[in-house]
């Protein structure tokens, strides 16, 4: 299992376009991936689930993956969501 904490970068948080881009990237990996914010966690391959976390710019989230490409998935997604531009 791989895990990495990161800070949400986009101005609109994990909502709308950033969430869609995040999910599109997550679906490229075979690993099971979840995003954790506080006590809540969501499947990284579901836009609706991701948006229910309500992660805003500056919030700390943890990306956790389990599978053959877990480390690559975690690193790629953490880098993607911490960037300011989407």
PDB file as gemmi writes it, atoms N, CA and C in Angstrom:
CRYST1    1.000    1.000    1.000  90.00  90.00  90.00 P 1                      
ATOM      1  N   UNK A   1       0.841  -1.187   0.000  1.00  0.00           N  
ATOM      2  CA  UNK A   1       0.000   0.000   0.000  1.00  0.00           C  
ATOM      3  C   UNK A   1       0.884   1.247   0.000  1.00  0.00           C  
ATOM      4  N   UNK A   2       0.462   2.247  -0.751  1.00  0.00           N  
ATOM      5  CA  UNK A   2       1.179   3.517  -0.816  1.00  0.00           C  
ATOM      6  C   UNK A   2       0.246   4.615  -0.319  1.00  0.00           C  
ATOM      7  N   UNK A   3       0.832   5.631   0.293  1.00  0.00           N  
ATOM      8  CA  UNK A   3       0.033   6.712   0.850  1.00  0.00           C  
ATOM      9  C   UNK A   3       0.838   8.008   0.806  1.00  0.00           C  
ATOM     10  N   UNK A   4       0.153   9.106   0.511  1.00  0.00           N  
ATOM     11  CA  UNK A   4       0.842  10.401   0.489  1.00  0.00           C  
ATOM     12  C   UNK A   4      -0.140  11.500   0.847  1.00  0.00           C  
ATOM     13  N   UNK A   5       0.299  12.392   1.720  1.00  0.00           N  
ATOM     14  CA  UNK A   5      -0.516  13.545   2.089  1.00  0.00           C  
ATOM     15  C   UNK A   5      -0.135  14.713   1.188  1.00  0.00           C  
ATOM     16  N   UNK A   6      -1.121  15.482   0.785  1.00  0.00           N  
ATOM     17  CA  UNK A   6      -0.871  16.642  -0.066  1.00  0.00           C  
ATOM     18  C   UNK A   6      -1.886  17.731   0.250  1.00  0.00           C  
ATOM     19  N   UNK A   7      -1.675  18.900  -0.316  1.00  0.00           N  
ATOM     20  CA  UNK A   7      -2.573  20.031  -0.123  1.00  0.00           C  
ATOM     21  C   UNK A   7      -3.275  20.333  -1.439  1.00  0.00           C  
ATOM     22  N   UNK A   8      -4.587  20.573  -1.358  1.00  0.00           N  
ATOM     23  CA  UNK A   8      -5.375  20.873  -2.550  1.00  0.00           C  
ATOM     24  C   UNK A   8      -4.956  22.236  -3.095  1.00  0.00           C  
ATOM     25  N   UNK A   9      -4.595  22.287  -4.373  1.00  0.00           N  
ATOM     26  CA  UNK A   9      -4.088  23.511  -4.979  1.00  0.00           C  
ATOM     27  C   UNK A   9      -5.093  24.345  -5.752  1.00  0.00           C  
ATOM     28  N   UNK A  10      -5.990  23.728  -6.551  1.00  0.00           N  
ATOM     29  CA  UNK A  10      -6.893  24.519  -7.398  1.00  0.00           C  
ATOM     30  C   UNK A  10      -7.794  25.449  -6.580  1.00  0.00           C  
ATOM     31  N   UNK A  11      -8.046  26.623  -7.118  1.00  0.00           N  
ATOM     32  CA  UNK A  11      -8.875  27.626  -6.447  1.00  0.00           C  
ATOM     33  C   UNK A  11     -10.256  27.076  -6.087  1.00  0.00           C  
ATOM     34  N   UNK A  12     -10.827  26.264  -6.994  1.00  0.00           N  
ATOM     35  CA  UNK A  12     -12.168  25.721  -6.740  1.00  0.00           C  
ATOM     36  C   UNK A  12     -12.143  24.416  -5.948  1.00  0.00           C  
ATOM     37  N   UNK A  13     -10.968  24.006  -5.491  1.00  0.00           N  
ATOM     38  CA  UNK A  13     -10.850  22.784  -4.694  1.00  0.00           C  
ATOM     39  C   UNK A  13     -11.055  21.539  -5.545  1.00  0.00           C  
ATOM     40  N   UNK A  14     -11.482  20.466  -4.912  1.00  0.00           N  
ATOM     41  CA  UNK A  14     -11.751  19.217  -5.639  1.00  0.00           C  
ATOM     42  C   UNK A  14     -13.209  19.220  -6.088  1.00  0.00           C  
ATOM     43  N   UNK A  15     -13.534  20.115  -6.996  1.00  0.00           N  
ATOM     44  CA  UNK A  15     -14.896  20.255  -7.471  1.00  0.00           C  
ATOM     45  C   UNK A  15     -14.855  20.495  -8.977  1.00  0.00           C  
ATOM     46  N   UNK A  16     -15.899  20.100  -9.657  1.00  0.00           N  
ATOM     47  CA  UNK A  16     -16.065  20.334 -11.091  1.00  0.00           C  
ATOM     48  C   UNK A  16     -14.868  19.872 -11.923  1.00  0.00           C  
ATOM     49  N   UNK A  17     -14.221  20.799 -12.627  1.00  0.00           N  
ATOM     50  CA  UNK A  17     -13.150  20.415 -13.550  1.00  0.00           C  
ATOM     51  C   UNK A  17     -11.968  19.724 -12.855  1.00  0.00           C  
ATOM     52  N   UNK A  18     -11.441  20.252 -11.756  1.00  0.00           N  
ATOM     53  CA  UNK A  18     -10.326  19.547 -11.103  1.00  0.00           C  
ATOM     54  C   UNK A  18     -10.695  18.122 -10.681  1.00  0.00           C  
ATOM     55  N   UNK A  19     -11.916  17.929 -10.197  1.00  0.00           N  
ATOM     56  CA  UNK A  19     -12.347  16.591  -9.789  1.00  0.00           C  
ATOM     57  C   UNK A  19     -12.412  15.666 -10.999  1.00  0.00           C  
ATOM     58  N   UNK A  20     -12.931  16.168 -12.114  1.00  0.00           N  
ATOM     59  CA  UNK A  20     -13.035  15.355 -13.331  1.00  0.00           C  
ATOM     60  C   UNK A  20     -11.645  14.963 -13.843  1.00  0.00           C  
ATOM     61  N   UNK A  21     -10.704  15.902 -13.814  1.00  0.00           N  
ATOM     62  CA  UNK A  21      -9.347  15.602 -14.267  1.00  0.00           C  
ATOM     63  C   UNK A  21      -8.672  14.605 -13.316  1.00  0.00           C  
ATOM     64  N   UNK A  22      -8.923  14.759 -12.026  1.00  0.00           N  
ATOM     65  CA  UNK A  22      -8.358  13.861 -11.022  1.00  0.00           C  
ATOM     66  C   UNK A  22      -8.866  12.435 -11.250  1.00  0.00           C  
ATOM     67  N   UNK A  23     -10.177  12.299 -11.454  1.00  0.00           N  
ATOM     68  CA  UNK A  23     -10.794  10.977 -11.672  1.00  0.00           C  
ATOM     69  C   UNK A  23     -10.292  10.364 -12.976  1.00  0.00           C  
ATOM     70  N   UNK A  24     -10.182  11.168 -14.018  1.00  0.00           N  
ATOM     71  CA  UNK A  24      -9.675  10.667 -15.299  1.00  0.00           C  
ATOM     72  C   UNK A  24      -8.267  10.099 -15.122  1.00  0.00           C  
ATOM     73  N   UNK A  25      -7.431  10.799 -14.384  1.00  0.00           N  
ATOM     74  CA  UNK A  25      -6.067  10.326 -14.126  1.00  0.00           C  
ATOM     75  C   UNK A  25      -6.088   9.059 -13.262  1.00  0.00           C  
ATOM     76  N   UNK A  26      -6.951   9.032 -12.257  1.00  0.00           N  
ATOM     77  CA  UNK A  26      -7.032   7.874 -11.352  1.00  0.00           C  
ATOM     78  C   UNK A  26      -7.445   6.604 -12.108  1.00  0.00           C  
ATOM     79  N   UNK A  27      -8.321   6.762 -13.092  1.00  0.00           N  
ATOM     80  CA  UNK A  27      -8.814   5.601 -13.844  1.00  0.00           C  
ATOM     81  C   UNK A  27      -7.736   4.967 -14.718  1.00  0.00           C  
ATOM     82  N   UNK A  28      -6.616   5.645 -14.909  1.00  0.00           N  
ATOM     83  CA  UNK A  28      -5.526   5.090 -15.713  1.00  0.00           C  
ATOM     84  C   UNK A  28      -4.726   4.048 -14.926  1.00  0.00           C  
ATOM     85  N   UNK A  29      -4.960   3.959 -13.635  1.00  0.00           N  
ATOM     86  CA  UNK A  29      -4.231   3.014 -12.788  1.00  0.00           C  
ATOM     87  C   UNK A  29      -5.110   1.841 -12.414  1.00  0.00           C  
ATOM     88  N   UNK A  30      -4.494   0.667 -12.265  1.00  0.00           N  
ATOM     89  CA  UNK A  30      -5.256  -0.527 -11.910  1.00  0.00           C  
ATOM     90  C   UNK A  30      -5.480  -0.634 -10.405  1.00  0.00           C  
ATOM     91  N   UNK A  31      -4.705   0.096  -9.621  1.00  0.00           N  
ATOM     92  CA  UNK A  31      -4.818   0.039  -8.161  1.00  0.00           C  
ATOM     93  C   UNK A  31      -6.156   0.577  -7.668  1.00  0.00           C  
ATOM     94  N   UNK A  32      -6.556   0.121  -6.483  1.00  0.00           N  
ATOM     95  CA  UNK A  32      -7.701   0.697  -5.790  1.00  0.00           C  
ATOM     96  C   UNK A  32      -7.187   1.957  -5.104  1.00  0.00           C  
ATOM     97  N   UNK A  33      -7.841   3.085  -5.356  1.00  0.00           N  
ATOM     98  CA  UNK A  33      -7.359   4.366  -4.853  1.00  0.00           C  
ATOM     99  C   UNK A  33      -8.478   5.066  -4.090  1.00  0.00           C  
ATOM    100  N   UNK A  34      -8.144   5.578  -2.905  1.00  0.00           N  
ATOM    101  CA  UNK A  34      -9.098   6.367  -2.133  1.00  0.00           C  
ATOM    102  C   UNK A  34      -8.460   7.694  -1.748  1.00  0.00           C  
ATOM    103  N   UNK A  35      -9.318   8.691  -1.568  1.00  0.00           N  
ATOM    104  CA  UNK A  35      -8.885  10.004  -1.103  1.00  0.00           C  
ATOM    105  C   UNK A  35      -9.500  10.185   0.280  1.00  0.00           C  
ATOM    106  N   UNK A  36      -8.682  10.579   1.243  1.00  0.00           N  
ATOM    107  CA  UNK A  36      -9.142  10.729   2.615  1.00  0.00           C  
ATOM    108  C   UNK A  36      -9.030  12.192   3.032  1.00  0.00           C  
ATOM    109  N   UNK A  37     -10.122  12.711   3.589  1.00  0.00           N  
ATOM    110  CA  UNK A  37     -10.123  14.067   4.158  1.00  0.00           C  
ATOM    111  C   UNK A  37     -10.803  13.971   5.515  1.00  0.00           C  
ATOM    112  N   UNK A  38     -10.027  14.174   6.556  1.00  0.00           N  
ATOM    113  CA  UNK A  38     -10.573  14.058   7.909  1.00  0.00           C  
ATOM    114  C   UNK A  38     -11.018  12.632   8.167  1.00  0.00           C  
ATOM    115  N   UNK A  39     -12.258  12.470   8.555  1.00  0.00           N  
ATOM    116  CA  UNK A  39     -12.821  11.148   8.851  1.00  0.00           C  
ATOM    117  C   UNK A  39     -13.461  10.497   7.625  1.00  0.00           C  
ATOM    118  N   UNK A  40     -13.533  11.236   6.523  1.00  0.00           N  
ATOM    119  CA  UNK A  40     -14.239  10.739   5.336  1.00  0.00           C  
ATOM    120  C   UNK A  40     -13.261  10.260   4.278  1.00  0.00           C  
ATOM    121  N   UNK A  41     -13.678   9.240   3.535  1.00  0.00           N  
ATOM    122  CA  UNK A  41     -12.868   8.797   2.409  1.00  0.00           C  
ATOM    123  C   UNK A  41     -13.767   8.508   1.217  1.00  0.00           C  
ATOM    124  N   UNK A  42     -13.200   8.647   0.020  1.00  0.00           N  
ATOM    125  CA  UNK A  42     -13.970   8.491  -1.214  1.00  0.00           C  
ATOM    126  C   UNK A  42     -13.147   7.766  -2.262  1.00  0.00           C  
ATOM    127  N   UNK A  43     -13.831   7.001  -3.087  1.00  0.00           N  
ATOM    128  CA  UNK A  43     -13.213   6.313  -4.214  1.00  0.00           C  
ATOM    129  C   UNK A  43     -12.687   7.364  -5.194  1.00  0.00           C  
ATOM    130  N   UNK A  44     -11.392   7.289  -5.499  1.00  0.00           N  
ATOM    131  CA  UNK A  44     -10.770   8.285  -6.375  1.00  0.00           C  
ATOM    132  C   UNK A  44     -11.218   8.157  -7.828  1.00  0.00           C  
ATOM    133  N   UNK A  45     -11.938   7.110  -8.149  1.00  0.00           N  
ATOM    134  CA  UNK A  45     -12.377   6.898  -9.531  1.00  0.00           C  
ATOM    135  C   UNK A  45     -13.843   7.298  -9.734  1.00  0.00           C  
ATOM    136  N   UNK A  46     -14.399   8.051  -8.770  1.00  0.00           N  
ATOM    137  CA  UNK A  46     -15.784   8.506  -8.854  1.00  0.00           C  
ATOM    138  C   UNK A  46     -15.854  10.018  -8.606  1.00  0.00           C  
ATOM    139  N   UNK A  47     -16.200  10.783  -9.634  1.00  0.00           N  
ATOM    140  CA  UNK A  47     -16.293  12.247  -9.495  1.00  0.00           C  
ATOM    141  C   UNK A  47     -17.253  12.641  -8.391  1.00  0.00           C  
ATOM    142  N   UNK A  48     -18.408  11.994  -8.351  1.00  0.00           N  
ATOM    143  CA  UNK A  48     -19.418  12.329  -7.351  1.00  0.00           C  
ATOM    144  C   UNK A  48     -18.887  12.096  -5.937  1.00  0.00           C  
ATOM    145  N   UNK A  49     -18.243  10.967  -5.732  1.00  0.00           N  
ATOM    146  CA  UNK A  49     -17.692  10.652  -4.402  1.00  0.00           C  
ATOM    147  C   UNK A  49     -16.609  11.655  -4.012  1.00  0.00           C  
ATOM    148  N   UNK A  50     -15.749  12.003  -4.962  1.00  0.00           N  
ATOM    149  CA  UNK A  50     -14.672  12.957  -4.695  1.00  0.00           C  
ATOM    150  C   UNK A  50     -15.252  14.309  -4.277  1.00  0.00           C  
ATOM    151  N   UNK A  51     -16.273  14.764  -4.996  1.00  0.00           N  
ATOM    152  CA  UNK A  51     -16.859  16.076  -4.697  1.00  0.00           C  
ATOM    153  C   UNK A  51     -17.563  16.091  -3.336  1.00  0.00           C  
ATOM    154  N   UNK A  52     -18.055  14.938  -2.869  1.00  0.00           N  
ATOM    155  CA  UNK A  52     -18.729  14.908  -1.567  1.00  0.00           C  
ATOM    156  C   UNK A  52     -17.758  15.140  -0.407  1.00  0.00           C  
ATOM    157  N   UNK A  53     -16.464  15.020  -0.658  1.00  0.00           N  
ATOM    158  CA  UNK A  53     -15.483  15.302   0.397  1.00  0.00           C  
ATOM    159  C   UNK A  53     -15.446  16.791   0.734  1.00  0.00           C  
ATOM    160  N   UNK A  54     -15.818  17.635  -0.229  1.00  0.00           N  
ATOM    161  CA  UNK A  54     -15.814  19.077  -0.003  1.00  0.00           C  
ATOM    162  C   UNK A  54     -14.424  19.652   0.225  1.00  0.00           C  
ATOM    163  N   UNK A  55     -13.410  19.076  -0.424  1.00  0.00           N  
ATOM    164  CA  UNK A  55     -12.036  19.552  -0.253  1.00  0.00           C  
ATOM    165  C   UNK A  55     -11.847  20.883  -0.976  1.00  0.00           C  
ATOM    166  N   UNK A  56     -11.412  21.884  -0.221  1.00  0.00           N  
ATOM    167  CA  UNK A  56     -11.218  23.219  -0.763  1.00  0.00           C  
ATOM    168  C   UNK A  56      -9.728  23.535  -0.881  1.00  0.00           C  
ATOM    169  N   UNK A  57      -9.409  24.607  -1.592  1.00  0.00           N  
ATOM    170  CA  UNK A  57      -8.018  25.040  -1.753  1.00  0.00           C  
ATOM    171  C   UNK A  57      -7.372  25.178  -0.375  1.00  0.00           C  
ATOM    172  N   UNK A  58      -6.209  24.569  -0.234  1.00  0.00           N  
ATOM    173  CA  UNK A  58      -5.477  24.647   1.027  1.00  0.00           C  
ATOM    174  C   UNK A  58      -5.767  23.516   1.997  1.00  0.00           C  
ATOM    175  N   UNK A  59      -6.824  22.742   1.736  1.00  0.00           N  
ATOM    176  CA  UNK A  59      -7.144  21.602   2.604  1.00  0.00           C  
ATOM    177  C   UNK A  59      -6.112  20.492   2.431  1.00  0.00           C  
ATOM    178  N   UNK A  60      -5.877  19.780   3.499  1.00  0.00           N  
ATOM    179  CA  UNK A  60      -4.960  18.645   3.458  1.00  0.00           C  
ATOM    180  C   UNK A  60      -5.750  17.372   3.196  1.00  0.00           C  
ATOM    181  N   UNK A  61      -5.305  16.597   2.203  1.00  0.00           N  
ATOM    182  CA  UNK A  61      -5.944  15.312   1.910  1.00  0.00           C  
ATOM    183  C   UNK A  61      -4.857  14.241   1.837  1.00  0.00           C  
ATOM    184  N   UNK A  62      -5.278  13.003   1.995  1.00  0.00           N  
ATOM    185  CA  UNK A  62      -4.366  11.872   1.857  1.00  0.00           C  
ATOM    186  C   UNK A  62      -4.856  11.006   0.714  1.00  0.00           C  
ATOM    187  N   UNK A  63      -3.938  10.636  -0.153  1.00  0.00           N  
ATOM    188  CA  UNK A  63      -4.261   9.736  -1.262  1.00  0.00           C  
ATOM    189  C   UNK A  63      -3.643   8.390  -0.920  1.00  0.00           C  
ATOM    190  N   UNK A  64      -4.459   7.351  -0.938  1.00  0.00           N  
ATOM    191  CA  UNK A  64      -4.020   6.015  -0.549  1.00  0.00           C  
ATOM    192  C   UNK A  64      -4.356   5.044  -1.685  1.00  0.00           C  
ATOM    193  N   UNK A  65      -3.397   4.204  -2.045  1.00  0.00           N  
ATOM    194  CA  UNK A  65      -3.625   3.246  -3.131  1.00  0.00           C  
ATOM    195  C   UNK A  65      -3.073   1.878  -2.759  1.00  0.00           C  
ATOM    196  N   UNK A  66      -3.732   0.865  -3.282  1.00  0.00           N  
ATOM    197  CA  UNK A  66      -3.286  -0.507  -3.069  1.00  0.00           C  
ATOM    198  C   UNK A  66      -3.387  -1.253  -4.393  1.00  0.00           C  
ATOM    199  N   UNK A  67      -2.256  -1.839  -4.821  1.00  0.00           N  
ATOM    200  CA  UNK A  67      -2.228  -2.572  -6.077  1.00  0.00           C  
ATOM    201  C   UNK A  67      -0.853  -2.513  -6.705  1.00  0.00           C  
ATOM    202  N   UNK A  68      -0.754  -3.053  -7.922  1.00  0.00           N  
ATOM    203  CA  UNK A  68       0.526  -3.155  -8.621  1.00  0.00           C  
ATOM    204  C   UNK A  68       1.191  -1.810  -8.896  1.00  0.00           C  
ATOM    205  N   UNK A  69       0.378  -0.791  -9.201  1.00  0.00           N  
ATOM    206  CA  UNK A  69       0.950   0.520  -9.540  1.00  0.00           C  
ATOM    207  C   UNK A  69       0.606   1.576  -8.482  1.00  0.00           C  
ATOM    208  N   UNK A  70       0.488   1.143  -7.238  1.00  0.00           N  
ATOM    209  CA  UNK A  70       0.045   2.019  -6.145  1.00  0.00           C  
ATOM    210  C   UNK A  70       0.931   3.239  -5.953  1.00  0.00           C  
ATOM    211  N   UNK A  71       2.239   3.053  -5.896  1.00  0.00           N  
ATOM    212  CA  UNK A  71       3.134   4.191  -5.642  1.00  0.00           C  
ATOM    213  C   UNK A  71       3.080   5.205  -6.770  1.00  0.00           C  
ATOM    214  N   UNK A  72       3.074   4.714  -8.000  1.00  0.00           N  
ATOM    215  CA  UNK A  72       2.992   5.617  -9.154  1.00  0.00           C  
ATOM    216  C   UNK A  72       1.665   6.380  -9.144  1.00  0.00           C  
ATOM    217  N   UNK A  73       0.583   5.683  -8.802  1.00  0.00           N  
ATOM    218  CA  UNK A  73      -0.740   6.312  -8.753  1.00  0.00           C  
ATOM    219  C   UNK A  73      -0.771   7.419  -7.704  1.00  0.00           C  
ATOM    220  N   UNK A  74      -0.287   7.121  -6.514  1.00  0.00           N  
ATOM    221  CA  UNK A  74      -0.281   8.100  -5.425  1.00  0.00           C  
ATOM    222  C   UNK A  74       0.551   9.328  -5.798  1.00  0.00           C  
ATOM    223  N   UNK A  75       1.745   9.111  -6.331  1.00  0.00           N  
ATOM    224  CA  UNK A  75       2.618  10.226  -6.692  1.00  0.00           C  
ATOM    225  C   UNK A  75       2.017  11.084  -7.801  1.00  0.00           C  
ATOM    226  N   UNK A  76       1.492  10.446  -8.821  1.00  0.00           N  
ATOM    227  CA  UNK A  76       0.897  11.171  -9.951  1.00  0.00           C  
ATOM    228  C   UNK A  76      -0.300  12.000  -9.503  1.00  0.00           C  
ATOM    229  N   UNK A  77      -1.199  11.400  -8.725  1.00  0.00           N  
ATOM    230  CA  UNK A  77      -2.411  12.096  -8.301  1.00  0.00           C  
ATOM    231  C   UNK A  77      -2.105  13.205  -7.297  1.00  0.00           C  
ATOM    232  N   UNK A  78      -1.144  12.980  -6.412  1.00  0.00           N  
ATOM    233  CA  UNK A  78      -0.772  14.014  -5.440  1.00  0.00           C  
ATOM    234  C   UNK A  78      -0.178  15.220  -6.166  1.00  0.00           C  
ATOM    235  N   UNK A  79       0.677  14.972  -7.142  1.00  0.00           N  
ATOM    236  CA  UNK A  79       1.268  16.062  -7.920  1.00  0.00           C  
ATOM    237  C   UNK A  79       0.187  16.814  -8.702  1.00  0.00           C  
ATOM    238  N   UNK A  80      -0.761  16.066  -9.255  1.00  0.00           N  
ATOM    239  CA  UNK A  80      -1.833  16.675 -10.048  1.00  0.00           C  
ATOM    240  C   UNK A  80      -2.698  17.609  -9.204  1.00  0.00           C  
ATOM    241  N   UNK A  81      -3.142  17.151  -8.045  1.00  0.00           N  
ATOM    242  CA  UNK A  81      -4.092  17.930  -7.250  1.00  0.00           C  
ATOM    243  C   UNK A  81      -3.416  19.046  -6.459  1.00  0.00           C  
ATOM    244  N   UNK A  82      -2.112  18.951  -6.256  1.00  0.00           N  
ATOM    245  CA  UNK A  82      -1.439  20.024  -5.523  1.00  0.00           C  
ATOM    246  C   UNK A  82      -1.068  21.201  -6.427  1.00  0.00           C  
ATOM    247  N   UNK A  83      -1.134  20.986  -7.737  1.00  0.00           N  
ATOM    248  CA  UNK A  83      -0.834  22.073  -8.693  1.00  0.00           C  
ATOM    249  C   UNK A  83      -1.967  23.103  -8.664  1.00  0.00           C  
ATOM    250  N   UNK A  84      -1.617  24.371  -8.854  1.00  0.00           N  
ATOM    251  CA  UNK A  84      -2.624  25.431  -8.823  1.00  0.00           C  
ATOM    252  C   UNK A  84      -3.478  25.501 -10.076  1.00  0.00           C  
ATOM    253  N   UNK A  85      -2.910  25.097 -11.208  1.00  0.00           N  
ATOM    254  CA  UNK A  85      -3.615  25.232 -12.487  1.00  0.00           C  
ATOM    255  C   UNK A  85      -4.186  23.894 -12.949  1.00  0.00           C  
ATOM    256  N   UNK A  86      -5.423  23.931 -13.468  1.00  0.00           N  
ATOM    257  CA  UNK A  86      -6.045  22.728 -14.031  1.00  0.00           C  
ATOM    258  C   UNK A  86      -6.729  23.047 -15.308  1.00  0.00           C  
TER     259      UNK A  86                                                      
END                                                                             
